[in-house]
Amino acid sequence: MAPERRPRPSASLAVTPDRPLIGIMVVEDGQQIVHYFADEDEIEAALPTPTIDDVRSLAGVWSDLDWEEALDELDRIRHESEPTPPIDDL
């Protein structure tokens, strides 16, 4: 009986030059892995959907920030930045 061959992940991906290549970094078994896709629909199918616990873990993430200080900083940045010139060529 022949030994079972396990599929090996491909080290290359061939796409036509007009197709974008999208890299999504995920953590698998404690290692950062980049999955590359040429189709956005494939990304949604391949990535796990967030669980309710993932969503709940975001609650209160910024609760330790001083919002008055953050608003003052955003206001300072807004006043120090030069406005974008009008776009005349459309």
N, C-alpha and C positions, 0 to 999 in steps of 0.2 A: 504494500500500500504506500502510495506517495505521500510525503509529508504535506500537511496543509500549508498553503501559501497565504500569508497575511498581506492584505493590500498595503502598499507603502504610499504615504502622501507624496503627491507630485511636487517636484522642486521647481517647476516652470509653469507658466500660464501664457497661452498664445491668444492674442486678441488683435483685431484689425486696428490700424492707426487712428481711426475716427472714434473708437470706443474709449471712454474714460476708464481708468483703473482705480478702484476704490479700495483702500486698505483700512480694515477695522481691527483695532488691537483689543484682544480679550485675554483674560487670565485663565489658563487651563492647567490644572494640577500644579498650581503655584508658579507657573512660568508664563511670561508674557509672550503671546503668539499673535502674529498678524495674519489675518485671513484676507486675501485679495479677491475682489469681485469685479466683474465687468457689467453687471446688471443689478440695478437697485432692488428689483423684486427678489433676487436671490439672497440679498443681504437680509431682508426681513424674514425670509424662510429659514435662514441658517442661524440667526441669532436667537437666543432664548428670550422669551417675553418676560418683562420684569414681574416679579411676584408682588403681592400686596405688602409683604415685609420690606421689600426693596423700596417701595414707594413710601411707606411709613418711616423708614430710616432717614428720609430726607426732612421730615418735620423737625423744625427747630435747629437746623444746621447752622443758621446764621443768628441764632438767638443771643450769642455772646457779643455781637457787634454793637457799637455805639452808633445808633442811627443818626443822631444829630451830627456827629462827627463825619459820618459817611455822606450825608446830604451837603454839609459844608464843603467837603472835598470835591464832590461832583459839581457844585456851584462854582468853585474856584477853577476847576478844569474847564468848565463851559465858558467862563469869562476870559480865560487866558488863551483859548483856542481861536484861531482865525476862522471866520466863516468860509464855507465852500463857495467859490465863485459861481455865478449863474451858468447853467449849461445852455448855450445858445444853439449848438449844432445838434439837431435831432434828426 
